[in-house]
Amino acid sequence: GLVNQIRLVPGDVPHDIQERIEKALHRHADVEASHVEVSVEEGVVRLGGPVASARARDEIRRAAWSAPGVLEVIDEMAI
């Protein structure tokens, strides 16, 4: 058998990660993200609020994942 004992240890999470994600959302001119709520706790990003389409939802998730220090993205957005 094989035993996997690899452990991932997250690096430092930037203190301004929420601000970075919100700025990334505003840079996407084709995505209406003004109603998206972003909260961050220990590298876990929670996205909520209404979005116009599945495409917009995907773009917003990608923007959240692109921020350094993100360990998980929880999508609670509604179309």
Helices and strands as residue ranges (DSSP letters): H 17-27, E 37-41, E 44-50, H 54-65, E 72-78
